[in-house]
Amino acid sequence: STARASREAEPPCRVMASSSSSSSAPSSGLGHSAPVGTVPKDAAEGCPGVEAADAGKSDACAGCPNQAICASGEARAVDPTPDLVAARLSEVKRIILVLSGKGGVGKSTVSSQLAFTLAASGASVGLLDVDITGPSIPRMLGLRGQTVHQSATGWSPVWLDEGLGVMSIGFMLPDEDDAVIWRGPRKNGLIRQFLTDVEWGALDYLIIDTPPGTSDEHISLAQYLKKAPVAGAVVVTTPQQVAMSDVRKELSFCRKTATPVLGVVENMSGFACPCCGTVTQIFAPAEGGGRGMAERAGVPFAGSIPLDPRLMAACESGEAFVEAHSATEAAQSLATVVRHISKAAGGEATLGDELEATLAEGAEALAKAVPHSHGASSAGPAQ
């Protein structure tokens, strides 16, 4: 559109986070009695937190390198970032975080295909990649080689089309193979810039793809977005116990930061044969898999997605999988997951007339081609 073109008229910018290294970022309070984000990393055990009335004055503060700052009250200065973020994202209806405690479970796959599918349903979608050291969203959206542009109102996202805009540090690297070797404060500073400087405009959904774990990036997001319209988090796992043990920590993080869980997604829940389409359970889910974990944690289960080579190929080429492969078990399962997430986030419970018609035709073709599956876990959310 003309408005989009005018925002992209300026020359591209490259990695410029040297200016962000001086940005203050919240630190983790996990493991202390004080709330998340109030305890300095180098504080002594038993630190009351910088916001406490006896900060810098209690017995536990003796010998702490931060004692003088805490006692002066300087550390209790109000961070303006949440207000700046809320102002910048004032036209965004709902924000969805995509999280996982384990790497390699398909978190970016879920993020990218969630964005594709919601955009195909007619929604206006933004996808923000805050995996600073491992950005994969540009490849998964088919946007490799694109650059970010500066305008009078901030950084302009890279628009795949009128309904889907993307922002990632991957657009700022001189070479996509360059390593980003940054400490926490510098990464947090860039995340702050992404949230305060990117001109998204009006969006129905802003999806934020995060790195695995519960690190500085996650704590910063929890702090910076506390006045923004966060609908909740989608937590991705695989059926194996080694993945779910880490994902349970992510659910604990959501509880501690008061982030609602929209649903647990079990990825790679079975193998979908690319020849006959039959889904076969290769490994039995540990302790009931993602559904069992969600039930025990008291959070919704959004659904299961089988492992399908065609889905992997779609992510490699930047293809909208649900639209292109509607007559597959993986596409039908993914559509079920997206419907659940959209409804749980306060959006539409369906995916638009055109896409739903395509999915209905695909489901009919799939039913004729594949009469049954072999031991695959259920794709649908818990009732």
ROBADREN-640600 format. One record per residue (C-alpha): residue number from 0; residue in one letter; chain; x, y negated, z. Coordinates in pm, 1 decimal, padded with zeros to 6 digits. Example, Ala and Ser with C-alpha at 12.3 -4.5 7.8 and 13.67 -1.06 7.14 Angstrom:
BEGIN
(0 A A (01230.0 00450.0 00780.0))
(1 S A (01367.0 00106.0 00714.0))
//
This chain:
BEGIN
(0 S A (00000.0 00000.0 00000.0))
(1 T A (00104.0 -00364.3 -00032.3))
(2 A A (00131.1 -00402.3 00344.0))
(3 R A (00351.3 -00094.3 00372.7))
(4 A A (00569.3 -00206.5 00082.2))
(5 S A (00625.9 -00548.3 00235.8))
(6 R A (00737.0 -00387.4 00559.7))
(7 E A (00996.5 -00181.6 00370.5))
(8 A A (01157.0 -00468.1 00181.3))
(9 E A (01457.9 -00511.0 00407.2))
(10 P A (01780.2 -00309.6 00368.8))
(11 P A (01809.6 00022.2 00555.7))
(12 C A (01960.7 00038.3 00901.4))
(13 R A (02188.4 00313.5 01027.3))
(14 V A (02257.0 00444.2 01375.4))
(15 M A (02268.4 00130.5 01587.0))
(16 A A (02230.7 00269.6 01932.0))
(17 S A (02549.9 00108.5 02056.5))
(18 S A (02323.3 -00175.4 02160.5))
(19 S A (02103.4 00071.8 02342.2))
(20 S A (02381.3 00204.0 02561.5))
(21 S A (02335.3 -00091.0 02791.6))
(22 S A (01962.8 -00026.8 02828.5))
(23 S A (01862.2 00082.1 03172.9))
(24 A A (01698.7 00423.5 03181.1))
(25 P A (01526.8 00613.2 03456.5))
(26 S A (01716.8 00886.4 03636.1))
(27 S A (01588.9 01220.3 03755.8))
(28 G A (01453.3 01254.5 04105.1))
(29 L A (01398.0 01629.9 04074.6))
(30 G A (01533.5 01811.8 04376.2))
(31 H A (01482.8 01511.4 04606.8))
(32 S A (01189.2 01402.8 04815.5))
(33 A A (01154.2 01075.9 04626.5))
(34 P A (00941.6 01053.8 04308.2))
(35 V A (01085.7 01128.0 03964.2))
(36 G A (01286.5 00835.4 03833.6))
(37 T A (01366.2 00671.0 04170.3))
(38 V A (01685.1 00852.0 04275.4))
(39 P A (02024.3 00762.7 04123.0))
(40 K A (02212.4 01059.6 03979.8))
(41 D A (02512.5 01006.2 04207.5))
(42 A A (02303.6 00955.3 04523.1))
(43 A A (02367.7 01143.4 04845.1))
(44 E A (02141.5 01431.3 04948.9))
(45 G A (01833.3 01298.7 05127.3))
(46 C A (01826.9 00971.3 04933.2))
(47 P A (01493.6 00796.9 05006.6))
(48 G A (01481.8 00651.4 04654.6))
(49 V A (01544.1 00298.5 04532.2))
(50 E A (01180.3 00197.1 04582.9))
(51 A A (01168.1 00296.2 04950.2))
(52 A A (01152.5 00026.3 05218.1))
(53 D A (01470.5 00163.0 05381.5))
(54 A A (01662.4 00197.9 05055.4))
(55 G A (02031.2 00136.6 05126.8))
(56 K A (01963.7 00120.2 05501.7))
(57 S A (01889.4 00478.0 05614.0))
(58 D A (02149.0 00715.8 05757.5))
(59 A A (02147.1 00914.0 05433.0))
(60 C A (02269.6 00603.3 05248.0))
(61 A A (02601.6 00586.6 05433.5))
(62 G A (02888.0 00619.8 05188.2))
(63 C A (02664.8 00616.7 04879.9))
(64 P A (02816.3 00412.4 04593.2))
(65 N A (02473.1 00258.3 04530.4))
(66 Q A (02416.4 00147.0 04891.7))
(67 A A (02482.9 -00223.8 04839.1))
(68 I A (02261.3 -00246.5 04530.3))
(69 C A (01974.0 -00061.5 04699.0))
(70 A A (01999.1 -00269.3 05016.4))
(71 S A (01989.7 -00593.5 04816.5))
(72 G A (01658.7 -00496.7 04654.0))
(73 E A (01804.2 -00533.5 04305.4))
(74 A A (01729.8 -00168.8 04227.9))
(75 R A (01360.8 -00225.8 04299.2))
(76 A A (01325.7 -00473.5 04013.6))
(77 V A (01028.1 -00384.4 03797.5))
(78 D A (01120.7 -00225.6 03465.0))
(79 P A (00930.8 -00411.6 03190.3))
(80 T A (00960.1 -00119.8 02947.4))
(81 P A (00620.8 00045.7 03020.2))
(82 D A (00443.3 -00284.8 02950.0))
(83 L A (00644.0 -00338.8 02630.7))
(84 V A (00566.7 00014.3 02513.9))
(85 A A (00196.4 -00024.9 02594.3))
(86 A A (00185.1 -00348.3 02395.3))
(87 R A (00364.9 -00197.9 02096.2))
(88 L A (00141.2 00111.7 02094.9))
(89 S A (-00181.7 -00078.2 02161.3))
(90 E A (-00328.7 00036.2 01827.4))
(91 V A (-00247.3 00403.5 01889.4))
(92 K A (-00552.5 00595.8 02011.5))
(93 R A (-00377.9 00897.8 02161.9))
(94 I A (-00024.4 01027.0 02214.1))
(95 I A (00058.4 01398.4 02212.7))
(96 L A (00390.2 01528.9 02346.7))
(97 V A (00518.0 01860.9 02210.8))
(98 L A (00734.0 02029.8 02474.1))
(99 S A (00911.6 02355.0 02549.8))
(100 G A (01158.2 02464.3 02811.5))
(101 K A (01328.3 02690.9 02558.2))
(102 G A (01501.4 02607.7 02232.6))
(103 G A (01424.7 02800.5 01915.8))
(104 V A (01059.9 02877.5 01994.5))
(105 G A (00920.7 02672.4 01704.3))
(106 K A (00846.6 02344.9 01877.4))
(107 S A (00936.4 02132.0 01574.7))
(108 T A (00742.2 02372.0 01352.1))
(109 V A (00433.1 02312.8 01564.7))
(110 S A (00496.3 01934.6 01568.9))
(111 S A (00541.2 01903.3 01193.0))
(112 Q A (00250.4 02129.1 01096.8))
(113 L A (00026.8 01964.5 01358.4))
(114 A A (00106.3 01629.3 01193.2))
(115 F A (00049.8 01765.8 00841.3))
(116 T A (-00282.8 01927.6 00933.4))
(117 L A (-00423.6 01630.4 01123.2))
(118 A A (-00326.1 01398.7 00836.8))
(119 A A (-00492.6 01636.0 00587.7))
(120 S A (-00810.0 01617.5 00797.0))
(121 G A (-00825.1 01242.3 00735.1))
(122 A A (-00659.0 01115.5 01052.9))
(123 S A (-00385.1 00851.9 01063.0))
(124 V A (-00081.3 01019.9 01218.0))
(125 G A (00264.5 00917.7 01336.4))
(126 L A (00539.0 01170.3 01413.5))
(127 L A (00825.4 01055.5 01636.3))
(128 D A (01132.4 01278.8 01668.0))
(129 V A (01313.5 01217.0 01998.2))
(130 D A (01539.5 01521.3 01970.8))
(131 I A (01835.6 01287.6 01938.6))
(132 T A (02113.2 01546.4 01905.7))
(133 G A (01919.2 01795.0 01691.9))
(134 P A (01675.5 01608.6 01465.1))
(135 S A (01496.9 01851.1 01231.7))
(136 I A (01177.9 01659.3 01153.1))
(137 P A (01311.9 01486.3 00835.7))
(138 R A (01377.6 01826.2 00676.7))
(139 M A (01046.9 01974.1 00794.4))
(140 L A (00853.2 01681.5 00644.9))
(141 G A (01045.7 01689.9 00316.9))
(142 L A (01201.3 01349.5 00389.0))
(143 R A (01573.9 01425.4 00381.5))
(144 G A (01779.1 01132.3 00255.6))
(145 Q A (01522.3 00868.5 00352.4))
(146 T A (01624.9 00562.5 00553.4))
(147 V A (01463.8 00336.6 00811.0))
(148 H A (01393.5 -00024.7 00713.7))
(149 Q A (01388.4 -00333.7 00932.0))
(150 S A (01105.8 -00582.7 00901.1))
(151 A A (01005.3 -00898.6 01083.1))
(152 T A (00785.2 -00693.4 01315.5))
(153 G A (01030.7 -00411.3 01390.4))
(154 W A (01148.8 -00084.7 01241.8))
(155 S A (00919.5 00053.8 00973.8))
(156 P A (00853.1 00429.4 00985.0))
(157 V A (00917.0 00640.2 00677.0))
(158 W A (00570.8 00697.8 00530.5))
(159 L A (00511.9 01033.7 00365.6))
(160 D A (00178.1 00897.3 00248.1))
(161 E A (-00081.3 00650.4 00375.7))
(162 G A (-00183.0 00885.7 00656.0))
(163 L A (00150.2 01013.7 00789.6))
(164 G A (00447.2 00807.6 00912.1))
(165 V A (00769.1 00950.2 01055.8))
(166 M A (01056.5 00817.3 01267.6))
(167 S A (01375.6 01006.7 01353.2))
(168 I A (01741.5 00940.4 01419.6))
(169 G A (01795.0 01174.7 01125.4))
(170 F A (01706.4 00882.7 00896.8))
(171 M A (01986.0 00674.1 01050.7))
(172 L A (02280.8 00910.7 01016.3))
(173 P A (02530.4 00836.9 00735.5))
(174 D A (02551.8 01214.5 00682.0))
(175 E A (02288.8 01463.1 00799.2))
(176 D A (02567.7 01693.4 00923.9))
(177 D A (02711.1 01425.2 01155.1))
(178 A A (02699.9 01521.2 01522.2))
(179 V A (02536.2 01281.3 01767.8))
(180 I A (02757.3 01305.3 02076.7))
(181 W A (02587.7 01077.1 02326.4))
(182 R A (02543.9 01072.9 02700.3))
(183 G A (02203.2 01031.6 02862.2))
(184 P A (02187.2 00649.6 02891.1))
(185 R A (02260.2 00600.4 02522.5))
(186 K A (01998.8 00857.3 02417.6))
(187 N A (01747.6 00698.3 02652.3))
(188 G A (01824.2 00357.5 02506.1))
(189 L A (01741.5 00476.8 02155.0))
(190 I A (01418.1 00637.7 02276.1))
(191 R A (01328.4 00303.3 02432.1))
(192 Q A (01394.5 00133.2 02097.8))
(193 F A (01180.2 00389.7 01917.2))
(194 L A (00891.4 00317.2 02153.9))
(195 T A (00924.1 -00062.5 02163.4))
(196 D A (01056.7 -00152.0 01817.1))
(197 V A (00880.8 00078.8 01568.5))
(198 E A (00582.1 -00081.0 01394.5))
(199 W A (00334.0 00207.9 01369.5))
(200 G A (00020.3 00002.6 01328.6))
(201 A A (-00315.3 00171.1 01389.4))
(202 L A (-00289.5 00547.3 01447.1))
(203 D A (-00533.9 00815.3 01552.4))
(204 Y A (-00246.4 01029.6 01678.4))
(205 L A (00118.0 00972.4 01766.1))
(206 I A (00291.7 01309.5 01800.9))
(207 I A (00625.8 01308.8 01983.7))
(208 D A (00858.5 01602.4 01917.2))
(209 T A (01096.8 01644.2 02211.1))
(210 P A (01416.6 01842.1 02272.3))
(211 P A (01396.6 02162.5 02478.1))
(212 G A (01421.9 02150.7 02856.1))
(213 T A (01348.3 01884.3 03115.2))
(214 S A (01637.1 01647.7 03056.7))
(215 D A (01691.9 01271.2 03052.2))
(216 E A (01481.9 01229.8 02738.2))
(217 H A (01175.8 01383.2 02903.0))
(218 I A (01211.4 01179.9 03221.4))
(219 S A (01251.7 00862.2 03015.5))
(220 L A (00937.4 00941.3 02817.0))
(221 A A (00741.9 01000.8 03137.4))
(222 Q A (00856.6 00661.5 03267.9))
(223 Y A (00823.8 00459.8 02948.2))
(224 L A (00481.2 00599.2 02852.0))
(225 K A (00311.6 00567.7 03190.1))
(226 K A (00094.1 00277.5 03065.4))
(227 A A (00046.4 00416.3 02714.2))
(228 P A (-00249.8 00631.3 02597.2))
(229 V A (-00089.2 00972.5 02653.5))
(230 A A (-00354.0 01238.6 02590.0))
(231 G A (-00128.2 01515.8 02714.8))
(232 A A (00130.4 01775.1 02618.4))
(233 V A (00135.0 02081.5 02396.0))
(234 V A (00370.0 02342.8 02542.7))
(235 V A (00520.3 02595.0 02299.4))
(236 T A (00647.7 02941.1 02392.3))
(237 T A (00712.6 03283.8 02242.4))
(238 P A (00583.7 03606.9 02400.6))
(239 Q A (00919.1 03712.9 02548.2))
(240 Q A (00985.5 03678.2 02919.1))
(241 V A (01317.9 03500.3 02858.3))
(242 A A (01127.4 03218.7 02685.5))
(243 M A (00830.4 03207.6 02920.3))
(244 S A (01050.9 03180.9 03229.5))
(245 D A (01187.0 02851.7 03093.6))
(246 V A (00847.8 02735.1 02968.3))
(247 R A (00703.7 02778.3 03317.9))
(248 K A (00955.6 02514.2 03428.2))
(249 E A (00815.4 02285.1 03158.6))
(250 L A (00466.1 02333.9 03299.8))
(251 S A (00606.0 02244.1 03641.7))
(252 F A (00755.9 01928.3 03489.1))
(253 C A (00413.9 01834.9 03350.2))
(254 R A (00259.8 01873.4 03695.0))
(255 K A (00529.5 01661.7 03861.6))
(256 T A (00494.8 01383.9 03604.8))
(257 A A (00111.5 01401.4 03600.6))
(258 T A (00111.2 01487.3 03228.7))
(259 P A (-00203.7 01680.7 03129.7))
(260 V A (-00141.3 02005.3 02941.0))
(261 L A (-00362.5 02015.4 02632.3))
(262 G A (-00273.3 02375.0 02562.8))
(263 V A (-00006.3 02644.1 02553.0))
(264 V A (00081.9 02766.6 02202.8))
(265 E A (00229.3 03115.1 02164.3))
(266 N A (00443.9 03112.4 01851.0))
(267 M A (00586.2 03422.0 01678.0))
(268 S A (00318.0 03636.2 01842.9))
(269 G A (00338.7 03906.6 01576.0))
(270 F A (00474.7 03961.3 01226.1))
(271 A A (00256.4 03876.6 00925.9))
(272 C A (00358.5 04091.3 00629.3))
(273 P A (00402.3 03864.9 00324.0))
(274 C A (00291.3 04149.3 00094.6))
(275 C A (-00031.5 04276.8 00252.5))
(276 G A (-00094.5 04004.3 00513.0))
(277 T A (-00136.1 04249.7 00800.3))
(278 V A (-00017.7 04116.3 01136.7))
(279 T A (00176.7 04370.3 01340.9))
(280 Q A (00284.2 04330.4 01700.0))
(281 I A (00654.3 04411.8 01707.9))
(282 F A (00723.8 04342.4 02074.1))
(283 A A (00461.0 04371.1 02345.5))
(284 P A (00401.3 04034.0 02515.5))
(285 A A (00556.5 04016.7 02861.8))
(286 E A (00297.5 03969.2 03138.2))
(287 G A (00019.8 03892.0 02892.7))
(288 G A (00229.1 03657.5 02679.3))
(289 G A (00140.6 03292.3 02641.5))
(290 R A (-00225.1 03350.7 02722.3))
(291 G A (-00142.2 03524.2 03050.1))
(292 M A (00105.0 03252.1 03145.5))
(293 A A (-00152.0 02980.6 03072.5))
(294 E A (-00418.6 03156.7 03278.7))
(295 R A (-00184.1 03195.7 03576.0))
(296 A A (-00080.9 02829.5 03551.6))
(297 G A (-00441.6 02714.2 03524.8))
(298 V A (-00390.9 02537.4 03190.7))
(299 P A (-00566.9 02587.3 02854.3))
(300 F A (-00442.1 02836.5 02596.4))
(301 A A (-00449.3 02679.7 02248.5))
(302 G A (-00382.1 02995.7 02048.2))
(303 S A (-00120.2 03221.5 01893.4))
(304 I A (00064.3 03185.0 01562.7))
(305 P A (00219.4 03493.5 01398.4))
(306 L A (00567.1 03495.4 01249.7))
(307 D A (00523.8 03451.2 00874.5))
(308 P A (00813.3 03404.0 00627.9))
(309 R A (00589.8 03171.9 00425.3))
(310 L A (00553.0 02939.4 00723.0))
(311 M A (00930.9 02930.7 00761.8))
(312 A A (00967.4 02850.6 00391.0))
(313 A A (00706.7 02573.8 00421.1))
(314 C A (00904.0 02414.1 00703.7))
(315 E A (01226.6 02435.6 00504.1))
(316 S A (01068.0 02264.1 00203.9))
(317 G A (00846.3 02013.0 00387.9))
(318 E A (00515.8 02169.3 00285.3))
(319 A A (00176.4 02139.2 00455.8))
(320 F A (00128.8 02509.0 00533.1))
(321 V A (-00240.7 02516.7 00626.7))
(322 E A (-00344.6 02351.7 00300.4))
(323 A A (-00111.3 02552.1 00078.6))
(324 H A (-00160.3 02896.4 00234.8))
(325 S A (-00511.4 02893.7 00378.7))
(326 A A (-00565.1 03262.3 00292.9))
(327 T A (-00305.2 03377.7 00546.6))
(328 E A (-00340.5 03479.9 00908.4))
(329 A A (-00073.3 03226.3 01008.6))
(330 A A (-00259.1 02934.9 00844.8))
(331 Q A (-00591.6 03035.8 00998.1))
(332 S A (-00427.1 03071.8 01340.4))
(333 L A (-00248.0 02739.2 01304.6))
(334 A A (-00575.4 02569.5 01210.5))
(335 T A (-00735.9 02713.7 01525.3))
(336 V A (-00450.8 02572.0 01733.0))
(337 V A (-00482.1 02227.2 01570.8))
(338 R A (-00859.1 02218.2 01627.5))
(339 H A (-00807.5 02299.9 01994.8))
(340 I A (-00538.3 02034.4 02039.7))
(341 S A (-00738.6 01767.3 01857.4))
(342 K A (-01048.8 01832.8 02066.1))
(343 A A (-00851.0 01851.4 02393.1))
(344 A A (-00684.8 01517.9 02308.9))
(345 G A (-01021.8 01350.5 02260.4))
(346 G A (-01025.8 01372.0 01882.7))
(347 E A (-01239.2 01562.4 01635.0))
(348 A A (-01319.3 01930.5 01691.7))
(349 T A (-01305.2 02001.8 01317.7))
(350 L A (-01049.7 01927.0 01047.4))
(351 G A (-01261.5 01732.5 00800.8))
(352 D A (-01504.3 01867.4 00541.5))
(353 E A (-01252.6 01919.5 00262.0))
(354 L A (-00989.8 02101.6 00468.6))
(355 E A (-01252.2 02307.3 00652.8))
(356 A A (-01395.5 02417.7 00316.3))
(357 T A (-01048.1 02522.2 00203.3))
(358 L A (-00998.9 02716.4 00525.6))
(359 A A (-01338.0 02886.1 00491.6))
(360 E A (-01248.1 03003.6 00141.9))
(361 G A (-00911.2 03121.2 00270.7))
(362 A A (-01070.6 03311.0 00559.3))
(363 E A (-01307.6 03488.1 00320.0))
(364 A A (-01021.3 03589.3 00091.9))
(365 L A (-00816.3 03703.6 00390.0))
(366 A A (-01100.1 03917.3 00525.6))
(367 K A (-01125.6 04101.3 00193.2))
(368 A A (-00751.0 04152.5 00163.1))
(369 V A (-00669.5 04237.5 00526.5))
(370 P A (-00944.2 04433.6 00704.7))
(371 H A (-00758.5 04454.8 01035.4))
(372 S A (-00434.2 04382.6 01220.2))
(373 H A (-00218.0 04617.0 01422.0))
(374 G A (-00170.3 04513.1 01782.1))
(375 A A (-00144.0 04141.5 01715.9))
(376 S A (-00241.1 03905.9 01994.0))
(377 S A (-00555.1 03698.4 01956.9))
(378 A A (-00513.6 03374.2 01765.7))
(379 G A (-00789.6 03184.7 01936.9))
(380 P A (-00794.3 02984.8 02258.8))
(381 A A (-00921.8 03131.2 02580.3))
(382 Q A (-01296.4 03099.7 02624.7))
//
